[in-house]
């Protein structure tokens, strides 16, 4: 998918179309999770400090917080659409996957191009978003092709041209060559994939390690016979504990949640996978069981992120009642790991979530929660008004809030300004912007 986060924002908030959009944290430690192509013209990119990206773009930059629920919903639509044509998809993340259609075995370049064009049109018709597709004789070349196709294009690398194309690429373009390996190869005067491929396999193995070096050397020569296979999801990995004395305070509950998150994480590490969904299980003294889940927009094995997600679902025992058992489980297990590009949001532990906000799958970040409790409105927040419908906060301060009322189907909508304590304005489900 092309600039997935930013494109999703521009889709659901039409006023942002054609503007340099930055998705991520706006604080001092904020990081760009996604940048629209209009923002990339200025040099902004993902993983860049937000303050640097804003400085590059200037006053025209639009910064919005990430909305994992929206991205997850759109990702599901994309993959459901593709599975209608290709039964098996190997997902790399929630916006990228491999496919190996049986009917394209031995097909001409023209036939592959027609097939890719059909897939792109189906995705656009279903979601309103653009996808770039690369195709080749193996995963390596397909991934390189998709990079060459962006934005909004397709690139089919034929067997006849793949050797010359690979040879001319910087060695870093070879999937699996990171900064350390690149530095090691550069130190030996090896700067292109072709130069690396020209080495004897034994030498490549000695430089980068036995099995890894040999595998990368095969890829550099265009030999890539790895099959496309659906990534299986295992059952939930969890840990729980029954306490001798009931937990009756929120601070004590948070200590228990932290301990169970760490215990489950140790099992997750032994399993060797990453988790996308975090489930908190609470058994009350009357034996009633309450479960809450939080789904991240990516699979991770980072303990801080997973523990924070569990904490977001915590419910104050004063509201729920005494708690005798606490459990934390990790689901949506996958071999795919995509580290967070906005850790200051994912790893924020809410300090004072009330029971209503804890009941939601998508709990707000801690700083956002404090602002809401203080009667303030956070820019980028989804809201609803009985008269005007679904909208999002464009700005707030001095006792007023300005809301842009629009969704993916409305086109650019009108802006209205309200008193910050207007009873007709309420927080809304971000998925409402997809209507």
Secondary structure in CASP SS format (residue, H / E / C, confidence):
PFRMAT SS
TARGET T0000
AUTHOR 0000-0000-0000
METHOD secondary structure of the structure
MODEL  1
X C 1.00
X C 1.00
X C 1.00
X H 1.00
X H 1.00
X H 1.00
X H 1.00
X H 1.00
X H 1.00
X H 1.00
X H 1.00
X H 1.00
X C 1.00
X H 1.00
X H 1.00
X H 1.00
X C 1.00
X C 1.00
X C 1.00
X C 1.00
X E 1.00
X E 1.00
X E 1.00
X E 1.00
X C 1.00
X C 1.00
X C 1.00
X C 1.00
X C 1.00
X C 1.00
X E 1.00
X E 1.00
X E 1.00
X E 1.00
X E 1.00
X C 1.00
X H 1.00
X H 1.00
X H 1.00
X H 1.00
X C 1.00
X C 1.00
X C 1.00
X C 1.00
X C 1.00
X C 1.00
X C 1.00
X C 1.00
X E 1.00
X H 1.00
X H 1.00
X H 1.00
X H 1.00
X H 1.00
X H 1.00
X H 1.00
X H 1.00
X C 1.00
X C 1.00
X C 1.00
X C 1.00
X E 1.00
X E 1.00
X E 1.00
X C 1.00
X C 1.00
X C 1.00
X H 1.00
X H 1.00
X H 1.00
X H 1.00
X H 1.00
X H 1.00
X H 1.00
X H 1.00
X H 1.00
X H 1.00
X H 1.00
X H 1.00
X H 1.00
X H 1.00
X H 1.00
X H 1.00
X C 1.00
X C 1.00
X C 1.00
X C 1.00
X C 1.00
X E 1.00
X E 1.00
X E 1.00
X E 1.00
X E 1.00
X C 1.00
X C 1.00
X E 1.00
X E 1.00
X E 1.00
X E 1.00
X C 1.00
X C 1.00
X H 1.00
X H 1.00
X H 1.00
X C 1.00
X C 1.00
X C 1.00
X C 1.00
X H 1.00
X H 1.00
X H 1.00
X H 1.00
X H 1.00
X H 1.00
X H 1.00
X H 1.00
X H 1.00
X H 1.00
X H 1.00
X H 1.00
X H 1.00
X H 1.00
X H 1.00
X H 1.00
X H 1.00
X H 1.00
X H 1.00
X C 1.00
X C 1.00
X C 1.00
X C 1.00
X C 1.00
X E 1.00
X E 1.00
X E 1.00
X C 1.00
X C 1.00
X C 1.00
X H 1.00
X H 1.00
X H 1.00
X H 1.00
X H 1.00
X H 1.00
X H 1.00
X H 1.00
X H 1.00
X H 1.00
X H 1.00
X C 1.00
X C 1.00
X C 1.00
X C 1.00
X E 1.00
X E 1.00
X E 1.00
X C 1.00
X C 1.00
X H 1.00
X H 1.00
X H 1.00
X H 1.00
X H 1.00
X H 1.00
X H 1.00
X H 1.00
X H 1.00
X H 1.00
X C 1.00
X E 1.00
X H 1.00
X H 1.00
X H 1.00
X C 1.00
X C 1.00
X C 1.00
X C 1.00
X C 1.00
X H 1.00
X H 1.00
X H 1.00
X H 1.00
X H 1.00
X H 1.00
X H 1.00
X H 1.00
X H 1.00
X C 1.00
X C 1.00
X C 1.00
X C 1.00
X E 1.00
X H 1.00
X H 1.00
X H 1.00
X H 1.00
X H 1.00
X C 1.00
X C 1.00
X C 1.00
X H 1.00
X H 1.00
X H 1.00
X H 1.00
X H 1.00
X H 1.00
X H 1.00
X H 1.00
X C 1.00
X H 1.00
X H 1.00
X H 1.00
X H 1.00
X H 1.00
X H 1.00
X H 1.00
X H 1.00
X H 1.00
X H 1.00
X H 1.00
X C 1.00
X C 1.00
X C 1.00
X C 1.00
X C 1.00
X C 1.00
X C 1.00
X C 1.00
X C 1.00
X C 1.00
X C 1.00
X C 1.00
X C 1.00
X C 1.00
X C 1.00
X C 1.00
X E 1.00
X E 1.00
X E 1.00
X E 1.00
X E 1.00
X E 1.00
X E 1.00
X E 1.00
X E 1.00
X E 1.00
X E 1.00
X C 1.00
X C 1.00
X H 1.00
X H 1.00
X H 1.00
X H 1.00
X H 1.00
X H 1.00
X H 1.00
X H 1.00
X H 1.00
X H 1.00
X H 1.00
X H 1.00
X H 1.00
X H 1.00
X H 1.00
X H 1.00
X H 1.00
X H 1.00
X H 1.00
X H 1.00
X H 1.00
X H 1.00
X C 1.00
X C 1.00
X E 1.00
X E 1.00
X E 1.00
X E 1.00
X E 1.00
X E 1.00
X E 1.00
X E 1.00
X E 1.00
X E 1.00
X E 1.00
X C 1.00
X C 1.00
X C 1.00
X C 1.00
X E 1.00
X E 1.00
X E 1.00
X E 1.00
X E 1.00
X E 1.00
X E 1.00
X E 1.00
X E 1.00
X E 1.00
X E 1.00
X E 1.00
X C 1.00
X C 1.00
X H 1.00
X H 1.00
X H 1.00
X H 1.00
X H 1.00
X H 1.00
X H 1.00
X H 1.00
X H 1.00
X H 1.00
X C 1.00
X C 1.00
X C 1.00
X C 1.00
X H 1.00
X H 1.00
X H 1.00
X H 1.00
X C 1.00
X C 1.00
X E 1.00
X E 1.00
X E 1.00
X E 1.00
X E 1.00
X E 1.00
X E 1.00
X E 1.00
X E 1.00
X C 1.00
X C 1.00
X E 1.00
X C 1.00
X C 1.00
X C 1.00
X C 1.00
X C 1.00
X C 1.00
X C 1.00
X C 1.00
X H 1.00
X H 1.00
X H 1.00
X H 1.00
X C 1.00
X C 1.00
X C 1.00
X C 1.00
X C 1.00
X C 1.00
X C 1.00
X C 1.00
X H 1.00
X H 1.00
X H 1.00
X H 1.00
X C 1.00
X C 1.00
X C 1.00
X C 1.00
X C 1.00
X C 1.00
X C 1.00
X H 1.00
X H 1.00
X H 1.00
X H 1.00
X H 1.00
X H 1.00
X H 1.00
X H 1.00
X C 1.00
X C 1.00
X C 1.00
X C 1.00
X C 1.00
X C 1.00
X C 1.00
X C 1.00
X E 1.00
X E 1.00
X E 1.00
X E 1.00
X C 1.00
X C 1.00
X C 1.00
X E 1.00
X E 1.00
X E 1.00
X E 1.00
X E 1.00
X E 1.00
X E 1.00
X E 1.00
X E 1.00
X C 1.00
X C 1.00
X E 1.00
X E 1.00
X E 1.00
X E 1.00
X E 1.00
X C 1.00
X C 1.00
X C 1.00
X C 1.00
X C 1.00
X C 1.00
X C 1.00
X C 1.00
X C 1.00
X C 1.00
X E 1.00
X E 1.00
X E 1.00
X E 1.00
X E 1.00
X C 1.00
X C 1.00
X C 1.00
X C 1.00
X C 1.00
X E 1.00
X E 1.00
X E 1.00
X C 1.00
X C 1.00
X H 1.00
X H 1.00
X H 1.00
X H 1.00
X H 1.00
X C 1.00
END
